[in-house]
Amino acid sequence: MHTEGFLNFNGKVLRNDKLLISPDNRSFRYGDGCFETMKMVNGKIILEAYHLERLFSSLQTLHFDKPGYFISDAFKNEVMELVKKNKHKRSARIRITISRGNGGLYEAENNNPNYLIQSWDLNLSNNKMNENGLVMDVYTKSRKICDDFSHIKSNNFLCYVMGALWAKEQKLNDVILLNPYDKIADTTLANVFLIKDGIIKTPALTEGCIAGVTRKYLLKCMKEEGMPIEETSITVNELLESSEVFLTNTVRGIRWVKEIGKSSYETQLAGILHKKYILPLYQ
């Protein structure tokens, strides 16, 4: 990440290299908070309403005081003004990080949400689906728990961090993460979809996966089309025996998977879905 440019901390625009948190910050100490990643294309935040809904829901689940300001036009204007100030004219990745502030485990100063807005330039090639399929494997050293908080993009991201480190060591594009019951949760970067016996399947939120915005949007689109789709529990064997596997996330939309371990996949539906439902979002 570059250190040039600007960020927004609780409404104040500062240079990126400005030190902002104290050693007593609860997000730094305990991972107490959450974050939201959004994509801007040609001055428009893609699936903006979905992102703000997820952010607001996460804050309620994490017992922050009600941040009515976050659903106001003023807050959305702060996001877009920062993108403009950083001169991201065509496309940008935007991250909003929330923390509870300072205090010990039982001694939070308050439950107010402190917010940090950052933006980075994003190449327009991210709007296209990958030509070369992803090469992946299953990561077993860490597990995604299944509880009331597992669907949140929490600042406690250790499982994903370790999975990403292992993927890099193994020269993989990403890895499949499992829950404690050896079922598929998600990956370090995305939600998982597969096709087996003509049925499109994705792990249910109860399986420990993050409640992805693109996942939610795509499920809505496919259900409205009457496609055979299931949110369910998925074993590793089901994944490996699938005919097609693809991933969804905010920045890349849909990406198809070529290999997981020794299993290989072709792509057909992923390209159709990308053209029909993802590309129109960027127009």
C-alpha positions as CSV (number, residue, x, y, z in Angstrom):
1,M,0.0,0.0,0.0
2,H,1.3,3.5,-0.8
3,T,1.8,6.2,1.8
4,E,1.0,9.1,-0.5
5,G,-2.5,10.7,-0.6
6,F,-5.1,11.2,2.0
7,L,-7.5,9.4,4.4
8,N,-10.5,10.4,6.5
9,F,-10.5,9.8,10.2
10,N,-13.7,10.6,12.0
11,G,-14.5,13.3,9.5
12,K,-11.1,14.9,9.3
13,V,-9.0,14.5,6.1
14,L,-5.4,13.8,6.9
15,R,-2.3,12.6,5.0
16,N,-1.9,8.8,4.7
17,D,1.2,8.8,6.8
18,K,-0.5,10.4,9.9
19,L,-0.3,8.2,13.0
20,L,-3.9,7.8,14.3
21,I,-4.2,5.2,17.1
22,S,-2.8,4.9,20.6
23,P,-1.4,1.6,22.0
24,D,-4.6,1.3,24.0
25,N,-6.8,1.1,20.9
26,R,-9.2,-1.8,21.3
27,S,-9.1,-2.7,17.6
28,F,-5.3,-2.9,17.8
29,R,-5.4,-4.9,21.0
30,Y,-8.3,-7.2,20.4
31,G,-9.6,-6.8,16.9
32,D,-12.7,-5.0,18.3
33,G,-14.4,-3.6,15.2
34,C,-15.2,-4.4,11.6
35,F,-14.5,-3.1,8.1
36,E,-16.3,-2.7,4.8
37,T,-14.6,-2.9,1.4
38,M,-16.4,-1.2,-1.5
39,K,-15.7,-0.5,-5.2
40,M,-16.2,2.7,-7.0
41,V,-16.4,2.8,-10.8
42,N,-16.9,6.1,-12.7
43,G,-18.1,8.0,-9.6
44,K,-20.5,5.3,-8.5
45,I,-20.2,3.0,-5.5
46,I,-21.1,-0.5,-6.8
47,L,-24.0,-2.0,-4.8
48,E,-23.9,0.9,-2.4
49,A,-27.1,0.1,-0.5
50,Y,-25.9,-3.5,0.1
51,H,-22.6,-2.3,1.6
52,L,-24.2,0.3,3.9
53,E,-26.8,-2.2,5.0
54,R,-24.1,-4.7,5.9
55,L,-22.0,-2.1,7.7
56,F,-24.9,-0.8,9.8
57,S,-26.0,-4.4,10.6
58,S,-22.4,-5.3,11.7
59,L,-22.3,-2.3,14.0
60,Q,-25.5,-3.3,15.7
61,T,-24.3,-6.9,16.1
62,L,-21.1,-5.7,17.7
63,H,-23.0,-3.5,20.1
64,F,-21.8,-0.1,18.9
65,D,-24.0,2.8,19.7
66,K,-26.4,3.5,16.9
67,P,-24.5,5.4,14.2
68,G,-27.3,7.1,12.3
69,Y,-24.7,9.3,10.6
70,F,-23.4,6.3,8.6
71,I,-26.6,6.1,6.6
72,S,-26.7,9.8,5.9
73,D,-25.8,11.5,2.6
74,A,-23.1,13.4,4.5
75,F,-21.2,10.2,5.3
76,K,-21.5,9.0,1.7
77,N,-20.3,12.4,0.5
78,E,-17.2,12.0,2.8
79,V,-16.4,8.7,1.1
80,M,-16.7,10.2,-2.4
81,E,-14.8,13.4,-1.5
82,L,-11.9,11.3,-0.3
83,V,-11.8,9.4,-3.6
84,K,-11.8,12.6,-5.5
85,K,-9.0,14.1,-3.3
86,N,-6.9,11.0,-3.9
87,K,-7.6,11.5,-7.7
88,H,-9.1,8.1,-8.3
89,K,-11.2,9.2,-11.2
90,R,-12.2,6.0,-12.9
91,S,-12.1,3.2,-10.4
92,A,-11.1,2.8,-6.7
93,R,-11.1,0.3,-3.8
94,I,-12.6,1.9,-0.7
95,R,-12.1,0.6,2.8
96,I,-14.0,1.8,5.9
97,T,-12.5,0.5,9.1
98,I,-14.5,0.8,12.4
99,S,-13.0,0.6,15.9
100,R,-14.4,1.1,19.4
101,G,-11.5,3.3,20.5
102,N,-9.4,2.9,23.6
103,G,-9.7,0.8,26.8
104,G,-9.1,-2.6,28.3
105,L,-11.2,-5.7,27.7
106,Y,-13.8,-4.7,30.3
107,E,-13.1,-0.9,30.3
108,A,-14.1,0.5,26.9
109,E,-14.1,4.3,27.0
110,N,-17.4,4.2,25.1
111,N,-19.2,2.3,22.4
112,N,-18.9,5.0,19.8
113,P,-17.8,3.9,16.3
114,N,-14.6,5.5,15.2
115,Y,-14.2,5.4,11.5
116,L,-11.3,5.4,9.1
117,I,-11.9,5.8,5.3
118,Q,-9.2,4.9,2.8
119,S,-9.1,4.6,-1.0
120,W,-6.7,3.1,-3.5
121,D,-6.6,3.4,-7.3
122,L,-8.0,0.3,-8.9
123,N,-7.1,-0.9,-12.4
124,L,-10.2,-1.2,-14.7
125,S,-9.0,-4.7,-15.6
126,N,-10.6,-5.8,-12.3
127,N,-13.9,-5.3,-14.0
128,K,-13.2,-8.3,-16.3
129,M,-13.4,-11.9,-15.4
130,N,-10.1,-13.7,-15.1
131,E,-8.9,-15.4,-18.4
132,N,-6.7,-17.9,-16.5
133,G,-8.5,-20.0,-13.9
134,L,-7.4,-19.7,-10.2
135,V,-5.2,-22.4,-8.7
136,M,-6.1,-23.2,-5.2
137,D,-6.0,-25.8,-2.4
138,V,-7.7,-26.5,0.9
139,Y,-6.1,-24.9,4.0
140,T,-6.5,-26.9,7.3
141,K,-4.3,-25.2,9.8
142,S,-7.0,-22.7,10.9
143,R,-10.8,-22.8,11.0
144,K,-13.6,-20.3,10.6
145,I,-15.8,-20.6,13.6
146,C,-19.6,-20.7,13.2
147,D,-21.3,-18.2,15.5
148,D,-23.3,-15.0,15.6
149,F,-20.2,-13.0,14.5
150,S,-18.6,-15.2,11.8
151,H,-20.5,-13.5,9.0
152,I,-19.0,-10.1,9.9
153,K,-15.9,-8.6,8.3
154,S,-14.3,-8.4,11.7
155,N,-11.0,-6.7,12.4
156,N,-9.9,-10.0,13.9
157,F,-8.9,-11.6,10.6
158,L,-6.2,-14.0,11.8
159,C,-7.7,-17.1,10.0
160,Y,-7.7,-15.3,6.7
161,V,-4.2,-13.9,7.3
162,M,-2.7,-17.3,8.0
163,G,-4.5,-18.8,5.0
164,A,-3.2,-16.0,2.7
165,L,0.4,-16.5,4.0
166,W,0.2,-20.2,3.3
167,A,-1.3,-19.6,-0.2
168,K,1.7,-17.3,-1.0
169,E,4.2,-19.9,0.3
170,Q,2.6,-22.5,-1.9
171,K,2.3,-20.2,-4.9
172,L,-1.5,-20.5,-4.9
173,N,-4.0,-17.8,-5.9
174,D,-6.1,-18.4,-2.9
175,V,-7.2,-21.2,-0.5
176,I,-10.4,-22.8,0.7
177,L,-11.1,-22.2,4.4
178,L,-13.0,-24.8,6.5
179,N,-15.2,-24.5,9.5
180,P,-14.7,-26.7,12.6
181,Y,-16.9,-29.5,11.1
182,D,-14.6,-29.9,8.0
183,K,-17.2,-28.2,5.8
184,I,-16.5,-25.3,3.3
185,A,-16.7,-21.8,4.8
186,D,-15.2,-19.4,2.2
187,T,-11.7,-18.4,1.0
188,T,-9.3,-15.7,2.2
189,L,-10.7,-13.2,-0.4
190,A,-14.1,-14.4,-1.5
191,N,-17.3,-16.5,-1.1
192,V,-17.4,-19.9,-2.8
193,F,-20.0,-21.2,-5.4
194,L,-19.9,-24.6,-7.0
195,I,-22.0,-26.6,-9.5
196,K,-22.6,-30.3,-8.8
197,D,-25.2,-32.5,-10.5
198,G,-26.7,-29.4,-12.1
199,I,-27.3,-27.5,-8.8
200,I,-25.5,-24.3,-7.9
201,K,-24.4,-24.4,-4.2
202,T,-22.8,-22.0,-1.8
203,P,-22.1,-22.3,1.9
204,A,-24.9,-21.0,4.1
205,L,-24.1,-18.1,6.4
206,T,-24.4,-20.6,9.3
207,E,-21.3,-22.4,7.9
208,G,-19.0,-19.6,9.0
209,C,-18.6,-17.7,5.7
210,I,-18.6,-13.9,5.5
211,A,-21.9,-12.3,4.4
212,G,-20.5,-11.2,1.0
213,V,-22.3,-8.3,-0.8
214,T,-21.7,-9.8,-4.2
215,R,-22.8,-13.2,-2.9
216,K,-26.0,-11.7,-1.7
217,Y,-26.6,-9.8,-4.9
218,L,-25.9,-12.8,-7.1
219,L,-28.1,-15.1,-5.0
220,K,-31.0,-12.6,-5.5
221,C,-30.4,-12.5,-9.2
222,M,-30.2,-16.3,-9.6
223,K,-33.3,-16.9,-7.5
224,E,-35.3,-14.4,-9.5
225,E,-34.3,-16.3,-12.6
226,G,-35.5,-19.5,-11.1
227,M,-32.0,-21.1,-11.2
228,P,-31.5,-24.2,-9.0
229,I,-29.5,-22.7,-6.1
230,E,-28.9,-24.0,-2.6
231,E,-27.4,-22.3,0.4
232,T,-26.2,-25.3,2.3
233,S,-23.5,-27.3,4.0
234,I,-20.8,-28.5,1.6
235,T,-18.1,-31.1,2.2
236,V,-14.6,-31.0,0.8
237,N,-15.4,-34.1,-1.4
238,E,-18.4,-32.3,-2.9
239,L,-16.2,-29.4,-3.8
240,L,-13.5,-31.5,-5.3
241,E,-16.1,-33.5,-7.3
242,S,-17.9,-30.4,-8.7
243,S,-18.0,-29.6,-12.4
244,E,-17.4,-25.9,-11.9
245,V,-16.2,-23.7,-9.0
246,F,-16.2,-19.9,-8.9
247,L,-15.6,-17.1,-6.3
248,T,-17.3,-13.8,-5.7
249,N,-16.2,-10.6,-4.0
250,T,-16.6,-6.9,-4.3
251,V,-13.4,-6.0,-6.1
252,R,-13.3,-8.7,-8.8
253,G,-17.0,-9.7,-9.1
254,I,-16.7,-13.3,-10.3
255,R,-13.6,-15.4,-10.8
256,W,-13.5,-18.9,-12.0
257,V,-11.3,-21.6,-10.5
258,K,-9.2,-24.0,-12.6
259,E,-7.7,-26.2,-9.9
260,I,-8.2,-27.2,-6.3
261,G,-5.6,-29.6,-5.2
262,K,-5.7,-32.4,-7.8
263,S,-9.2,-31.6,-9.1
264,S,-9.6,-29.6,-12.3
265,Y,-12.6,-27.6,-13.4
266,E,-13.9,-26.0,-16.6
267,T,-15.9,-22.7,-16.7
268,Q,-19.2,-22.1,-18.3
269,L,-21.8,-20.6,-16.0
270,A,-19.4,-18.2,-14.3
271,G,-18.8,-16.3,-17.5
272,I,-22.6,-16.1,-18.2
273,L,-23.3,-14.8,-14.7
274,H,-20.5,-12.2,-15.0
275,K,-21.7,-10.9,-18.3
276,K,-25.4,-10.9,-17.2
277,Y,-25.2,-9.6,-13.7
278,I,-21.8,-8.1,-12.9
279,L,-20.8,-6.1,-16.0
280,P,-24.0,-4.1,-16.0
281,L,-23.1,-2.8,-12.5
282,Y,-20.1,-1.0,-14.0
283,Q,-22.0,0.8,-16.8
